[in-house]
Amino acid sequence: MSVEDGIRVHALIDSLTVGGAEMLLAEFAPVARAAGVELSVGYLSGDEGSPAAMRLRAAGVEPQLVPLGSLKDPSALPRVRHHIAGIGPDLVHTHLEYADLVGGLAARSLRIPAVSTLHAAEWPTRGRAGARSRLAAVVRRRCARRVIAVSESARTSYLATGRDVSERVVTVHNGITGRAEPGAGRTVRAELGLEPDGLVVAVVAALRPEKGHEVAAAACLQLAGRFPALRLVVVGDGDHRASVDRALAPLGPRAVRTGYRDDVMAVLDACDVVLAPSYTDAFPTALIEAMAASVPVVATAVGGVAEIVEDGVTGLLVAPPPQAERVAETLAAALEHAALRHRLGQAGLERFERAFSPVRWAEETRRVYEAVLGR
């Protein structure tokens, strides 16, 4: 089958707020057409002015809001069904639990094949979150013809729950469309008040508890005496701004929180190391972006991280759970040796070009669609 045989795919996602799944969908949009995928997007909640929505529009995709107040609302499923029927896609691709639930059921009722992507590395088992997670899994099993995991680790973890069978769950590693911006870092350093020759460590992640911002802050505080010019830059936004600010406070001016940035590749050009001391992570895009920018990575070996970073080759891994002392020790090894950082960064760039190009990502995703459609 050639890419001229276009596949009309409607992606349905919980929201278009700032989050990993939302931004990945925005990343996929620019490369979808080249792979013969005609993409449309619907979302159930969130601000239309969000970065994900703006990036979708820049790629020529106008996201459509399908307001979903609650799963208990009897009009929720008919509303989503009417929305999908009006578009008439060849295939529905759902992202995140609410979309999996109502999107999967609506697609099945319309006899439209569906695919779901798992963006998590772990699944809750208790309370309301656990109940919702189990319900979403039941709907995936009955309504989605394939389930895509973003890492082999996530696939293995999901199958271990007994919620699906191996032949239905496939792994497709994400890619990114961002490219290195050599020289842009000088401007970013000046904007953020960073010394031109200082050592800059960046955490690029949504402000959520599992990302380990407090570990990053504590590790950098331990290294402050050893590396007086060390600065920690925290890039991203989220609901836990206050707790992240409290964690950064002891660093004083050594820490800079930028909020969300749409020029991440330029920011990475200003950095010496990207730090990801996560407690759990399915497949962090920031590490792929770091490799594309030739920036070495220090990260906790959780979830799909080891599928991105080869320890000692493209970055340095720390055994979980993340602890400030161990993170500081590993980070110091990278900060002390510019030659090591250069070697890790160059190897990371080569790995990015081999394994995480957007073209490869789009082609592998299309192959899943083809298998579902029986083409």
C-alpha positions as CSV (number, residue, x, y, z in Angstrom):
1,M,0.0,0.0,0.0
2,S,1.3,3.5,-0.9
3,V,0.9,6.6,1.1
4,E,-1.3,7.9,-1.8
5,D,-4.0,5.6,-0.3
6,G,-4.8,8.0,2.5
7,I,-6.3,6.8,5.8
8,R,-8.7,9.3,7.4
9,V,-8.0,9.1,11.1
10,H,-10.0,11.0,13.8
11,A,-8.0,11.4,17.0
12,L,-10.1,11.8,20.2
13,I,-8.3,13.0,23.3
14,D,-9.4,13.9,26.9
15,S,-8.2,17.5,26.7
16,L,-5.7,19.9,25.0
17,T,-4.1,21.1,28.2
18,V,-0.3,21.0,28.6
19,G,0.6,17.3,29.0
20,G,2.6,14.6,27.4
21,A,-0.2,12.9,25.4
22,E,-1.6,16.3,24.3
23,M,1.8,17.6,23.0
24,L,2.6,14.2,21.3
25,L,-0.6,14.5,19.3
26,A,0.4,18.0,18.3
27,E,3.9,16.5,17.4
28,F,2.3,13.8,15.2
29,A,0.1,16.2,13.2
30,P,2.8,17.7,11.0
31,V,4.2,14.3,10.0
32,A,0.9,12.5,9.5
33,R,0.1,13.7,6.0
34,A,3.5,12.6,4.7
35,A,2.7,9.1,5.8
36,G,-0.7,9.2,4.1
37,V,-2.7,9.9,7.3
38,E,-5.4,12.6,7.0
39,L,-5.7,13.6,10.7
40,S,-8.6,15.3,12.4
41,V,-8.8,15.9,16.2
42,G,-11.5,16.1,18.7
43,Y,-11.1,16.9,22.4
44,L,-13.5,16.5,25.4
45,S,-12.3,19.4,27.6
46,G,-9.5,22.0,27.9
47,D,-8.6,25.5,26.8
48,E,-8.6,26.1,23.0
49,G,-5.8,28.5,23.6
50,S,-3.5,25.8,24.9
51,P,0.0,25.2,23.3
52,A,-1.2,21.8,22.0
53,A,-4.2,23.5,20.2
54,M,-2.0,26.2,18.8
55,R,0.5,23.7,17.4
56,L,-2.3,21.6,15.9
57,R,-3.6,24.7,14.1
58,A,-0.1,25.5,12.9
59,A,0.0,22.0,11.3
60,G,-3.3,22.7,9.6
61,V,-5.5,20.7,11.9
62,E,-8.4,22.6,13.6
63,P,-9.3,20.7,16.8
64,Q,-13.0,20.4,17.6
65,L,-14.4,20.6,21.2
66,V,-16.9,17.9,22.1
67,P,-17.8,19.1,25.7
68,L,-18.0,16.2,28.1
69,G,-19.1,17.2,31.6
70,S,-19.2,13.7,33.2
71,L,-19.4,10.1,32.2
72,K,-22.6,10.0,34.2
73,D,-24.2,12.5,31.8
74,P,-26.6,10.4,29.7
75,S,-26.0,12.7,26.7
76,A,-22.2,12.2,26.7
77,L,-22.0,9.1,24.6
78,P,-24.7,10.2,22.0
79,R,-22.8,13.6,21.8
80,V,-19.5,11.9,21.0
81,R,-21.2,9.4,18.6
82,H,-22.8,12.3,16.7
83,H,-19.5,14.1,16.5
84,I,-17.6,11.1,15.1
85,A,-20.5,10.2,12.7
86,G,-20.3,13.7,11.3
87,I,-16.7,13.3,10.5
88,G,-17.0,9.8,9.1
89,P,-13.3,8.7,9.5
90,D,-11.9,5.4,8.4
91,L,-10.5,4.9,11.9
92,V,-10.8,6.4,15.4
93,H,-7.7,6.7,17.5
94,T,-8.3,7.5,21.2
95,H,-5.9,8.9,23.7
96,L,-6.4,8.9,27.5
97,E,-9.1,7.2,29.6
98,Y,-12.2,9.3,29.0
99,A,-11.6,9.3,25.3
100,D,-11.0,5.6,25.4
101,L,-14.3,5.1,27.2
102,V,-16.7,7.3,25.2
103,G,-14.7,7.2,21.9
104,G,-14.3,3.5,21.9
105,L,-18.0,2.9,22.6
106,A,-19.1,5.4,20.0
107,A,-16.8,4.0,17.3
108,R,-18.0,0.5,18.0
109,S,-21.6,1.6,17.8
110,L,-20.8,3.2,14.4
111,R,-18.9,0.1,13.2
112,I,-15.7,2.2,12.8
113,P,-12.5,0.5,13.7
114,A,-10.7,2.0,16.7
115,V,-7.1,2.1,18.1
116,S,-6.1,3.3,21.6
117,T,-2.7,4.6,22.8
118,L,-1.5,4.0,26.3
119,H,0.5,7.0,27.5
120,A,1.1,5.7,31.1
121,A,3.7,3.4,32.6
122,E,1.6,2.3,35.6
123,W,-2.2,1.8,36.2
124,P,-4.0,2.6,39.5
125,T,-5.8,-0.3,41.2
126,R,-7.6,1.5,44.1
127,G,-10.3,4.0,44.6
128,R,-12.1,5.9,41.9
129,A,-9.0,6.1,39.7
130,G,-8.6,2.4,39.9
131,A,-12.2,1.8,39.0
132,R,-12.0,4.2,36.1
133,S,-8.8,2.6,34.9
134,R,-10.3,-0.9,34.9
135,L,-13.4,0.3,33.1
136,A,-11.3,1.9,30.4
137,A,-9.4,-1.3,30.0
138,V,-12.6,-3.3,29.5
139,V,-13.8,-0.8,26.8
140,R,-10.4,-1.0,25.1
141,R,-10.6,-4.8,25.1
142,R,-14.0,-4.8,23.5
143,C,-13.9,-1.8,21.3
144,A,-10.2,-1.1,20.2
145,R,-8.8,-3.5,17.6
146,R,-5.2,-2.6,18.6
147,V,-3.7,-1.0,21.7
148,I,-0.5,1.0,21.2
149,A,2.0,1.3,24.1
150,V,4.6,4.0,23.8
151,S,7.3,1.8,25.2
152,E,8.0,-1.9,25.6
153,S,8.1,-1.4,29.3
154,A,4.6,0.1,29.3
155,R,3.4,-2.8,27.1
156,T,4.8,-5.4,29.5
157,S,3.4,-3.6,32.5
158,Y,-0.1,-3.4,31.0
159,L,-0.1,-7.0,29.9
160,A,1.0,-8.0,33.5
161,T,-2.3,-6.6,34.8
162,G,-4.2,-9.2,32.7
163,R,-6.3,-6.5,31.1
164,D,-5.4,-7.5,27.5
165,V,-3.6,-10.1,25.5
166,S,-0.2,-9.8,23.9
167,E,-1.3,-10.1,20.2
168,R,-3.5,-7.0,20.5
169,V,-1.0,-4.7,22.2
170,V,1.9,-3.3,20.1
171,T,4.8,-0.9,20.9
172,V,5.4,2.2,18.8
173,H,8.1,4.5,20.1
174,N,7.3,8.2,19.7
175,G,9.4,10.5,17.6
176,I,9.7,14.3,17.6
177,T,9.7,17.0,14.9
178,G,12.0,19.4,16.8
179,R,15.5,20.0,15.4
180,A,18.6,21.3,17.1
181,E,19.1,25.1,17.1
182,P,22.9,25.6,17.4
183,G,23.7,29.1,18.7
184,A,20.2,29.8,20.0
185,G,21.3,29.0,23.5
186,R,23.3,32.2,23.9
187,T,20.1,34.3,23.5
188,V,18.2,32.0,25.9
189,R,21.0,32.3,28.5
190,A,20.9,36.1,28.3
191,E,17.1,36.1,28.6
192,L,17.1,33.9,31.7
193,G,20.0,35.7,33.3
194,L,22.4,32.7,33.1
195,E,26.1,33.2,32.9
196,P,27.5,32.5,29.4
197,D,30.1,30.0,30.8
198,G,28.1,28.6,33.7
199,L,26.9,25.0,34.0
200,V,23.2,24.7,33.2
201,V,21.1,21.6,34.2
202,A,17.6,21.5,32.9
203,V,14.5,19.6,33.9
204,V,12.0,19.7,31.0
205,A,8.7,18.2,32.2
206,A,5.2,18.9,33.2
207,L,5.0,20.0,36.9
208,R,3.7,16.7,38.3
209,P,4.8,14.8,41.4
210,E,6.1,11.8,39.5
211,K,8.6,13.9,37.6
212,G,10.9,14.3,40.7
213,H,11.4,18.0,40.7
214,E,12.2,18.0,44.4
215,V,14.9,15.4,43.8
216,A,16.5,17.6,41.1
217,A,16.4,20.6,43.4
218,A,17.9,18.7,46.3
219,A,20.6,17.1,44.1
220,C,21.6,20.5,42.7
221,L,21.7,22.0,46.2
222,Q,24.1,19.3,47.3
223,L,26.4,20.2,44.3
224,A,26.2,24.0,44.8
225,G,29.5,24.2,46.7
226,R,31.3,21.9,44.3
227,F,30.0,23.7,41.2
228,P,29.5,27.4,42.2
229,A,28.4,28.3,38.7
230,L,25.7,25.6,38.5
231,R,22.2,26.7,37.6
232,L,19.0,24.6,37.5
233,V,16.4,25.6,34.9
234,V,12.9,24.0,35.2
235,V,10.9,24.1,32.0
236,G,7.2,23.3,32.0
237,D,3.9,24.0,33.6
238,G,1.3,22.1,35.5
239,D,-0.9,21.9,38.6
240,H,1.9,21.5,41.0
241,R,3.6,24.9,40.5
242,A,3.5,25.7,44.2
243,S,5.1,22.5,45.4
244,V,7.8,22.8,42.7
245,D,8.5,26.4,43.7
246,R,8.8,25.3,47.4
247,A,11.4,22.7,46.3
248,L,13.4,25.2,44.3
249,A,13.3,27.9,47.0
250,P,16.5,26.8,48.9
251,L,18.5,27.2,45.7
252,G,17.6,30.9,45.5
253,P,18.9,32.5,42.3
254,R,20.6,29.2,41.3
255,A,17.1,28.0,40.1
256,V,15.0,29.4,37.3
257,R,11.5,28.2,36.5
258,T,10.5,29.3,33.0
259,G,7.0,28.0,32.7
260,Y,5.9,26.5,29.4
261,R,8.2,27.2,26.5
262,D,7.4,26.6,22.9
263,D,11.1,26.9,21.9
264,V,12.3,23.9,23.8
265,M,15.1,23.1,21.3
266,A,16.5,26.6,21.7
267,V,16.4,26.2,25.5
268,L,18.2,22.9,25.2
269,D,20.9,24.6,23.3
270,A,21.5,26.6,26.4
271,C,21.9,23.5,28.6
272,D,24.8,21.3,29.5
273,V,22.8,18.4,30.9
274,V,19.1,17.4,30.9
275,L,18.1,15.8,34.2
276,A,15.0,13.5,34.6
277,P,14.9,12.1,38.1
278,S,11.4,10.6,37.6
279,Y,9.6,8.1,39.9
280,T,7.7,6.7,36.9
281,D,7.7,7.6,33.2
282,A,6.3,5.8,30.2
283,F,8.5,7.3,27.4
284,P,9.6,10.9,28.2
285,T,9.7,13.0,25.1
286,A,12.1,15.5,26.7
287,L,14.9,12.9,26.6
288,I,14.4,12.4,22.9
289,E,14.5,16.2,22.4
290,A,17.7,16.3,24.4
291,M,19.3,13.8,22.2
292,A,18.1,15.6,19.1
293,A,19.9,18.7,20.5
294,S,23.1,16.7,21.4
295,V,22.6,17.3,25.1
296,P,23.6,14.5,27.4
297,V,21.0,13.0,29.8
298,V,21.0,12.0,33.4
299,A,17.8,10.1,34.3
300,T,16.3,7.5,36.6
301,A,16.0,4.1,34.9
302,V,12.2,3.8,35.2
303,G,9.6,2.8,32.7
304,G,10.7,3.3,29.1
305,V,13.7,5.5,29.9
306,A,16.2,2.7,29.3
307,E,14.6,2.3,25.8
308,I,15.7,5.8,25.1
309,V,19.0,6.3,27.0
310,E,21.8,3.7,26.7
311,D,23.7,4.0,30.0
312,G,27.2,5.2,29.5
313,V,26.7,5.7,25.8
314,T,24.0,8.3,25.2
315,G,23.5,9.3,28.9
316,L,23.9,8.2,32.5
317,L,21.2,6.3,34.3
318,V,20.4,6.2,38.0
319,A,18.8,3.2,39.7
320,P,15.3,3.8,41.0
321,P,13.8,5.1,43.1
322,P,15.3,8.5,42.6
323,Q,17.3,9.7,45.6
324,A,19.1,13.1,45.8
325,E,22.4,11.6,46.8
326,R,22.6,9.1,43.9
327,V,21.3,11.7,41.4
328,A,23.9,14.2,42.6
329,E,26.7,11.7,42.3
330,T,25.8,10.8,38.8
331,L,25.1,14.4,37.7
332,A,28.5,15.4,39.1
333,A,30.3,12.9,36.9
334,A,28.7,14.6,33.8
335,L,29.3,18.1,35.0
336,E,33.0,17.5,35.8
337,H,34.0,16.3,32.3
338,A,33.2,18.4,29.2
339,A,34.6,15.7,27.0
340,L,32.2,13.1,28.5
341,R,29.3,15.4,27.9
342,H,30.3,15.9,24.3
343,R,30.7,12.2,23.7
344,L,27.3,11.4,25.3
345,G,25.7,14.2,23.3
346,Q,27.0,13.1,20.0
347,A,26.1,9.5,20.6
348,G,22.6,10.7,21.6
349,L,22.2,12.6,18.3
350,E,23.2,9.5,16.3
351,R,20.7,7.4,18.2
352,F,17.9,10.0,17.7
353,E,18.5,9.9,14.0
354,R,18.4,6.1,13.9
355,A,15.5,5.4,16.2
356,F,13.3,8.5,16.9
357,S,12.8,10.4,13.7
358,P,9.3,11.6,13.1
359,V,9.2,9.8,9.7
360,R,9.8,6.5,11.4
361,W,7.1,7.2,14.0
362,A,4.5,8.1,11.5
363,E,5.3,5.1,9.3
364,E,5.1,2.7,12.2
365,T,1.8,4.2,13.3
366,R,0.4,3.9,9.8
367,R,1.3,0.3,9.7
368,V,-0.8,-0.3,12.8
369,Y,-3.7,1.5,11.1
370,E,-3.3,-0.7,8.0
371,A,-3.3,-3.9,10.0
372,V,-6.5,-2.8,11.8
373,L,-8.2,-1.9,8.5
374,G,-7.0,-5.1,6.8
375,R,-5.4,-3.3,3.9
